[in-house]
């Protein structure tokens, strides 16, 4: 019984971490960035490619591929990892994707994978074209990172060229205000009270 109460107390304490307001990462705060192997930061999130170039194009930098008239991220890596810059957990709700340079004309796909804070993962396969489309992401909540796989030819699975990404809608989790006890502190306090109550009952 004591163990069950302790579990409930701990779970309740951690619910004090609350989501911040949802935000749209649109790379407008970055400006044009020449293709680089270094991480790109926008909207408080870092975008890190694992093995190839990534670029941020302004509205007029690329008119031949997926283009929505705003700044966009163009990515060629086999894995693009997105994380909160403070390492806080977050949720992702939707993203705009389209093909870009050197992409095969056939239908292509990108697999999006969310790594969950408590372990495990959720993934979704998206079919993309040379025009931006908005894709809803289902179940991508309480993430420690979000990964976009390589652009693949849908019919063969072979890796093709670059893709463009924009308007990633995320919701970071924020800790409680400094004047509110942290969840671990509350959990320990709850455990102490439960232990004291159990001792009194035994007497």
C-alpha positions, 0 to 999 in steps of 0.5 A: 500500500505504501509503495502504491501511494508513493508511486502516485505521489511521484506521478502527481509531483511530475505533472507540475511540469507544464507545456509552454505555448505552442510555437512555429519554427519558421527560420525567419530568425536565422536569415540565409545560411550558406550550406554548412555541417554545423548545427543551425538554431532557430526558435530555441531548437537546434537542427543537426545533420549527421553526415551532410550539408544543411542550409537556410534559404531566404524567400528568393534563394531557391525558386526551382524547388519546394518554396513557400515564399519564406525562409526554409531549411534545406537538408541533405543528411541521412538523419536530421535531429531536432532538440530543444536547445535547453534539452527540455522535453517537447511535443511536435504537432505538424511540419511542412515538407517538400523535395528540393535539390537533386531529388528524384522525380518519383514520389518520395518519402521521409520517415519522422521518428520521435524519441520519447523521454521515458524510452521507446519511440514513435514514427510516421512515414510521409510521402512528399512531392516538389510542393510543400505540404503540411503533415500532422504528427500524431503521438509525438509528445514528451520527446527528447528529440525528433529525427527526420530520415533521409529522402527516399524514393518511395518505390525502391527505398533508395536515397535521393537528394535534398528536402525542404522543411518549414513551419515545424510546430512544437510545444516545449515543456517548462519547469515550474516557477522558481517559487514552486517546489520542484517535483523531486522535492515534492515527491520526497516530501510526500514519501516522508509523510507517508512513511511517518503515517505508516509508523504511526499506524504500526504503533 
